Amino acid sequence: MSSQDNEVEYRVVAVLLVAVIVLVTGFAVGLGIHKSRGGAPTTQMAAPAAAPAVAAAMSDDASVVVENGVVKFYFASGKADLAAGALVALGDAIAAAKAGKRLVLSGFHDATGDPAFNAELAKKRALAVRDALVGAGVAESSMELKKPEQTTGTGNDAEARRVEVMIAG
């Protein structure tokens, strides 16, 4: 067996492992939400309100919010780990991609530290989101990793460290 075969097998195993972790985390978050609502059956999941999104982005913890149809992943400083509930927040984007729409992923970083390191970290974060989407069954050909003209994000440092997923035509 060649080293290329091993590399492909390791990538497949890594993607599957990430997918399982994301699915288990999403299930746990969904179960927690269900229990916190008293276990009452619901027919539709409401999008998070804008105020909690701002509060979540102000902390240094990883979080994910949906604002005006854009899924925004916020990351802890120096990290590329996705927040719990990533797949739940990506539900509409996953459905749109499977229905033939394209997803555009853009990574941003804060202005602190080494700019070259920050740019690479923004790319790793976008790739982590892409891998979660692939793990959820979205074809890579349905996604575009788009480097923004200005990669330094707006807002405070916690708001600047983000990846945005938008549904394109």
C-alpha positions in Angstrom: 0.0 0.0 0.0 1.5 3.4 -1.0 1.7 6.4 1.3 -0.8 8.2 -0.9 -3.3 5.5 -0.2 -2.7 5.8 3.5 -3.1 9.6 3.3 -6.4 9.3 1.5 -7.6 6.7 4.2 -6.5 9.1 7.0 -8.4 12.0 5.4 -11.5 9.9 5.1 -11.2 8.7 8.7 -10.6 12.3 9.9 -13.6 13.7 8.0 -15.8 10.9 9.3 -14.5 11.5 12.9 -15.2 15.2 12.6 -18.7 14.5 11.2 -19.5 12.1 14.1 -18.3 14.6 16.7 -20.3 17.4 15.1 -23.4 15.2 14.9 -23.2 14.0 18.5 -22.6 17.6 19.7 -25.6 18.8 17.6 -27.8 16.0 19.0 -26.7 16.9 22.6 -27.5 20.6 22.0 -30.8 19.8 20.4 -31.7 17.5 23.3 -30.8 20.2 25.8 -32.9 22.7 23.9 -35.8 20.3 23.8 -35.6 19.6 27.5 -35.2 23.3 28.4 -38.5 24.0 26.6 -40.2 21.5 28.8 -40.1 18.7 26.2 -43.0 20.2 24.3 -43.1 19.1 20.7 -42.1 21.8 18.2 -42.6 21.9 14.4 -40.1 24.5 13.5 -36.8 25.8 15.0 -36.8 29.5 15.4 -33.7 31.4 14.3 -31.7 32.9 17.2 -32.5 36.5 18.0 -30.0 39.2 17.2 -29.4 40.3 20.8 -28.0 36.9 21.9 -25.9 36.8 18.8 -24.2 40.0 19.8 -23.7 38.8 23.4 -22.3 35.5 22.2 -19.8 37.2 19.9 -18.6 39.5 22.7 -17.1 36.5 24.7 -13.9 34.7 23.8 -15.8 31.4 23.5 -16.7 29.7 20.2 -20.3 30.4 19.2 -22.5 30.2 16.2 -25.5 32.4 15.3 -27.8 33.0 12.3 -28.3 36.6 11.3 -30.4 37.6 8.3 -29.8 34.2 6.7 -26.0 34.3 7.2 -24.5 31.7 9.5 -21.7 33.2 11.5 -19.2 31.1 13.4 -17.3 32.9 16.1 -14.0 31.4 17.3 -12.0 31.6 20.5 -8.7 33.4 20.1 -6.1 31.3 18.4 -8.5 28.4 17.8 -10.3 26.9 14.9 -12.7 24.7 16.9 -16.4 24.9 15.9 -19.0 25.8 18.5 -21.6 23.3 19.7 -24.7 23.4 17.6 -22.9 24.1 14.3 -24.9 21.6 12.3 -28.2 22.9 13.7 -27.3 26.4 12.7 -26.3 25.2 9.2 -29.6 23.4 8.6 -30.9 25.8 6.0 -27.6 26.1 4.3 -27.2 22.3 4.1 -30.7 22.0 2.6 -30.0 24.8 0.1 -26.8 23.2 -1.0 -28.4 19.8 -1.4 -31.1 21.5 -3.5 -28.5 22.9 -5.9 -27.6 26.3 -4.4 -24.0 27.3 -3.8 -22.6 28.2 -0.4 -20.0 30.9 0.0 -17.6 30.6 3.0 -15.5 33.6 4.0 -13.1 33.7 6.9 -12.1 36.8 8.9 -9.6 37.4 11.8 -9.0 40.0 14.4 -6.2 42.7 14.2 -4.1 41.4 17.1 -0.9 39.4 16.6 0.9 38.4 13.5 -1.0 39.2 10.3 0.3 36.1 8.4 -0.6 33.8 11.2 -4.0 35.4 11.5 -4.6 34.9 7.7 -3.7 31.2 7.9 -5.9 30.8 11.0 -8.8 32.4 9.2 -8.3 29.9 6.4 -8.2 26.9 8.9 -11.4 28.1 10.4 -13.1 28.3 7.0 -11.8 24.8 6.2 -13.2 23.5 9.5 -16.7 24.8 8.6 -16.3 23.3 5.1 -15.4 20.0 6.6 -18.5 20.1 8.8 -20.6 20.7 5.8 -18.9 17.9 3.9 -19.5 15.6 6.9 -23.2 16.6 6.7 -23.4 15.4 3.1 -22.8 18.7 1.2 -20.6 18.2 -1.9 -17.4 20.3 -2.0 -18.4 21.4 -5.5 -21.4 23.2 -3.9 -19.1 25.4 -1.8 -16.8 28.2 -2.6 -14.1 29.4 -0.2 -13.9 33.1 -0.9 -11.2 35.2 0.6 -12.6 38.6 1.4 -10.8 41.6 0.1 -10.4 42.8 3.7 -9.8 39.8 5.9 -9.6 41.7 9.2 -13.1 41.5 10.5 -15.2 44.3 11.8 -16.3 44.9 15.4 -14.4 44.0 18.5 -11.8 41.2 18.4 -14.3 38.5 19.4 -16.7 39.6 16.6 -13.8 39.8 14.1 -12.8 36.1 14.5 -15.5 34.6 12.4 -16.4 32.5 9.3 -19.6 33.5 7.4 -21.6 31.0 5.4 -24.0 32.6 2.8 -26.4 30.9 0.4 -25.7 32.1 -3.1 -27.9 31.7 -6.1 
